[in-house]
Amino acid sequence: MNTAFLDPLIYEFDTVEEAESYDAWFRAKVEKSIADPTPSMPHDEAMAFVDAELERRRAARAAR
């Protein structure tokens, strides 16, 4: 176990162990996503969905 402390001005994590743990978690998530057979959503469709959701939330906030 490597618990060397990292410089907070350079690194996002306090220890090498935390950085390595995050890296392993992130790589596993990426691999899982790459292996997922679900069809991807085109960028334009995703942006239209986000825009519609933001507009819905703005309208709901304005209605209060």
TIVO-2410 file (N, C-alpha, C; in nm, 3 decimals):
# residues 64
REC num residu      c1      c2      c3 atome chaine
REC   1      M   0.085  -0.117   0.000     N      A
REC   1      M   0.000   0.000   0.000    CA      A
REC   1      M   0.090   0.124   0.000     C      A
REC   2      N   0.069   0.210  -0.099     N      A
REC   2      N   0.148   0.331  -0.112    CA      A
REC   2      N   0.066   0.448  -0.060     C      A
REC   3      T   0.103   0.502   0.056     N      A
REC   3      T   0.027   0.613   0.114    CA      A
REC   3      T   0.105   0.743   0.110     C      A
REC   4      A   0.195   0.757   0.013     N      A
REC   4      A   0.271   0.881  -0.001    CA      A
REC   4      A   0.174   0.996  -0.027     C      A
REC   5      F   0.201   1.109   0.034     N      A
REC   5      F   0.115   1.225   0.016    CA      A
REC   5      F   0.155   1.301  -0.109     C      A
REC   6      L   0.056   1.356  -0.176     N      A
REC   6      L   0.077   1.429  -0.300    CA      A
REC   6      L   0.065   1.579  -0.275     C      A
REC   7      D   0.134   1.657  -0.355     N      A
REC   7      D   0.129   1.803  -0.345    CA      A
REC   7      D  -0.011   1.851  -0.386     C      A
REC   8      P  -0.085   1.916  -0.297     N      A
REC   8      P  -0.222   1.959  -0.329    CA      A
REC   8      P  -0.229   2.068  -0.436     C      A
REC   9      L  -0.118   2.133  -0.465     N      A
REC   9      L  -0.116   2.233  -0.571    CA      A
REC   9      L  -0.110   2.168  -0.708     C      A
REC  10      I  -0.071   2.041  -0.712     N      A
REC  10      I  -0.054   1.971  -0.838    CA      A
REC  10      I  -0.159   1.861  -0.855     C      A
REC  11      Y  -0.190   1.790  -0.747     N      A
REC  11      Y  -0.276   1.673  -0.755    CA      A
REC  11      Y  -0.412   1.698  -0.690     C      A
REC  12      E  -0.511   1.630  -0.742     N      A
REC  12      E  -0.647   1.640  -0.691    CA      A
REC  12      E  -0.668   1.552  -0.567     C      A
REC  13      F  -0.580   1.456  -0.544     N      A
REC  13      F  -0.595   1.360  -0.436    CA      A
REC  13      F  -0.487   1.383  -0.330     C      A
REC  14      D  -0.517   1.340  -0.208     N      A
REC  14      D  -0.422   1.358  -0.098    CA      A
REC  14      D  -0.309   1.256  -0.101     C      A
REC  15      T  -0.342   1.133  -0.143     N      A
REC  15      T  -0.241   1.027  -0.142    CA      A
REC  15      T  -0.235   0.957  -0.277     C      A
REC  16      V  -0.125   0.889  -0.300     N      A
REC  16      V  -0.109   0.810  -0.422    CA      A
REC  16      V  -0.214   0.699  -0.423     C      A
REC  17      E  -0.243   0.643  -0.306     N      A
REC  17      E  -0.343   0.536  -0.297    CA      A
REC  17      E  -0.480   0.585  -0.344     C      A
REC  18      E  -0.520   0.706  -0.304     N      A
REC  18      E  -0.648   0.762  -0.348    CA      A
REC  18      E  -0.648   0.784  -0.499     C      A
REC  19      A  -0.538   0.834  -0.553     N      A
REC  19      A  -0.528   0.858  -0.697    CA      A
REC  19      A  -0.537   0.727  -0.774     C      A
REC  20      E  -0.468   0.625  -0.727     N      A
REC  20      E  -0.470   0.495  -0.794    CA      A
REC  20      E  -0.608   0.430  -0.784     C      A
REC  21      S  -0.673   0.446  -0.671     N      A
REC  21      S  -0.808   0.391  -0.654    CA      A
REC  21      S  -0.906   0.458  -0.750     C      A
REC  22      Y  -0.898   0.589  -0.761     N      A
REC  22      Y  -0.986   0.661  -0.853    CA      A
REC  22      Y  -0.957   0.620  -0.997     C      A
REC  23      D  -0.831   0.608  -1.032     N      A
REC  23      D  -0.793   0.570  -1.167    CA      A
REC  23      D  -0.849   0.432  -1.203     C      A
REC  24      A  -0.840   0.339  -1.110     N      A
REC  24      A  -0.894   0.204  -1.134    CA      A
REC  24      A  -1.046   0.210  -1.151     C      A
REC  25      W  -1.114   0.288  -1.067     N      A
REC  25      W  -1.259   0.301  -1.077    CA      A
REC  25      W  -1.298   0.363  -1.211     C      A
REC  26      F  -1.229   0.470  -1.249     N      A
REC  26      F  -1.261   0.540  -1.373    CA      A
REC  26      F  -1.238   0.450  -1.494     C      A
REC  27      R  -1.126   0.379  -1.496     N      A
REC  27      R  -1.097   0.288  -1.608    CA      A
REC  27      R  -1.202   0.178  -1.619     C      A
REC  28      A  -1.249   0.127  -1.505     N      A
REC  28      A  -1.354   0.024  -1.506    CA      A
REC  28      A  -1.483   0.079  -1.564     C      A
REC  29      K  -1.518   0.203  -1.529     N      A
REC  29      K  -1.639   0.266  -1.583    CA      A
REC  29      K  -1.628   0.283  -1.735     C      A
REC  30      V  -1.512   0.326  -1.782     N      A
REC  30      V  -1.491   0.345  -1.926    CA      A
REC  30      V  -1.501   0.212  -1.998     C      A
REC  31      E  -1.437   0.109  -1.947     N      A
REC  31      E  -1.443  -0.023  -2.009    CA      A
REC  31      E  -1.586  -0.075  -2.014     C      A
REC  32      K  -1.661  -0.055  -1.905     N      A
REC  32      K  -1.800  -0.099  -1.902    CA      A
REC  32      K  -1.881  -0.025  -2.009     C      A
REC  33      S  -1.857   0.103  -2.024     N      A
REC  33      S  -1.928   0.183  -2.123    CA      A
REC  33      S  -1.895   0.139  -2.265     C      A
REC  34      I  -1.769   0.112  -2.290     N      A
REC  34      I  -1.725   0.067  -2.423    CA      A
REC  34      I  -1.789  -0.068  -2.457     C      A
REC  35      A  -1.801  -0.154  -2.358     N      A
REC  35      A  -1.856  -0.288  -2.381    CA      A
REC  35      A  -2.010  -0.289  -2.387     C      A
REC  36      D  -2.074  -0.180  -2.349     N      A
REC  36      D  -2.220  -0.173  -2.346    CA      A
REC  36      D  -2.276  -0.181  -2.488     C      A
REC  37      P  -2.364  -0.278  -2.517     N      A
REC  37      P  -2.418  -0.293  -2.653    CA      A
REC  37      P  -2.533  -0.196  -2.684     C      A
REC  38      T  -2.579  -0.120  -2.584     N      A
REC  38      T  -2.689  -0.027  -2.606    CA      A
REC  38      T  -2.648   0.076  -2.711     C      A
REC  39      P  -2.736   0.105  -2.808     N      A
REC  39      P  -2.701   0.204  -2.910    CA      A
REC  39      P  -2.676   0.342  -2.848     C      A
REC  40      S  -2.581   0.412  -2.904     N      A
REC  40      S  -2.549   0.547  -2.858    CA      A
REC  40      S  -2.653   0.645  -2.908     C      A
REC  41      M  -2.667   0.756  -2.837     N      A
REC  41      M  -2.759   0.862  -2.878    CA      A
REC  41      M  -2.678   0.965  -2.957     C      A
REC  42      P  -2.725   1.004  -3.075     N      A
REC  42      P  -2.653   1.106  -3.152    CA      A
REC  42      P  -2.644   1.238  -3.074     C      A
REC  43      H  -2.537   1.313  -3.097     N      A
REC  43      H  -2.513   1.438  -3.025    CA      A
REC  43      H  -2.631   1.533  -3.036     C      A
REC  44      D  -2.682   1.552  -3.156     N      A
REC  44      D  -2.793   1.646  -3.176    CA      A
REC  44      D  -2.916   1.606  -3.095     C      A
REC  45      E  -2.943   1.477  -3.090     N      A
REC  45      E  -3.057   1.428  -3.012    CA      A
REC  45      E  -3.035   1.450  -2.863     C      A
REC  46      A  -2.913   1.424  -2.817     N      A
REC  46      A  -2.881   1.445  -2.676    CA      A
REC  46      A  -2.894   1.593  -2.639     C      A
REC  47      M  -2.844   1.681  -2.724     N      A
REC  47      M  -2.852   1.824  -2.695    CA      A
REC  47      M  -2.997   1.873  -2.697     C      A
REC  48      A  -3.078   1.821  -2.788     N      A
REC  48      A  -3.220   1.858  -2.791    CA      A
REC  48      A  -3.289   1.814  -2.662     C      A
REC  49      F  -3.255   1.696  -2.613     N      A
REC  49      F  -3.311   1.646  -2.488    CA      A
REC  49      F  -3.271   1.737  -2.372     C      A
REC  50      V  -3.144   1.774  -2.364     N      A
REC  50      V  -3.096   1.861  -2.257    CA      A
REC  50      V  -3.162   1.998  -2.266     C      A
REC  51      D  -3.169   2.054  -2.385     N      A
REC  51      D  -3.233   2.185  -2.402    CA      A
REC  51      D  -3.379   2.183  -2.358     C      A
REC  52      A  -3.452   2.078  -2.395     N      A
REC  52      A  -3.592   2.066  -2.356    CA      A
REC  52      A  -3.605   2.053  -2.204     C      A
REC  53      E  -3.517   1.976  -2.143     N      A
REC  53      E  -3.522   1.961  -1.997    CA      A
REC  53      E  -3.491   2.092  -1.927     C      A
REC  54      L  -3.393   2.166  -1.976     N      A
REC  54      L  -3.361   2.296  -1.916    CA      A
REC  54      L  -3.478   2.393  -1.930     C      A
REC  55      E  -3.540   2.394  -2.045     N      A
REC  55      E  -3.655   2.482  -2.066    CA      A
REC  55      E  -3.771   2.443  -1.975     C      A
REC  56      R  -3.794   2.313  -1.958     N      A
REC  56      R  -3.899   2.266  -1.868    CA      A
REC  56      R  -3.873   2.313  -1.726     C      A
REC  57      R  -3.748   2.303  -1.682     N      A
REC  57      R  -3.713   2.345  -1.547    CA      A
REC  57      R  -3.724   2.497  -1.530     C      A
REC  58      R  -3.684   2.573  -1.633     N      A
REC  58      R  -3.699   2.719  -1.628    CA      A
REC  58      R  -3.846   2.757  -1.614     C      A
REC  59      A  -3.932   2.693  -1.693     N      A
REC  59      A  -4.074   2.721  -1.688    CA      A
REC  59      A  -4.133   2.685  -1.552     C      A
REC  60      A  -4.092   2.573  -1.496     N      A
REC  60      A  -4.142   2.532  -1.366    CA      A
REC  60      A  -4.097   2.631  -1.258     C      A
REC  61      R  -3.973   2.678  -1.269     N      A
REC  61      R  -3.922   2.776  -1.171    CA      A
REC  61      R  -3.996   2.908  -1.184     C      A
REC  62      A  -4.025   2.951  -1.307     N      A
REC  62      A  -4.095   3.078  -1.330    CA      A
REC  62      A  -4.240   3.071  -1.282     C      A
REC  63      A  -4.298   2.952  -1.283     N      A
REC  63      A  -4.437   2.935  -1.243    CA      A
REC  63      A  -4.456   2.940  -1.092     C      A
REC  64      R  -4.349   2.933  -1.018     N      A
REC  64      R  -4.361   2.934  -0.872    CA      A
REC  64      R  -4.406   3.067  -0.821     C      A
***
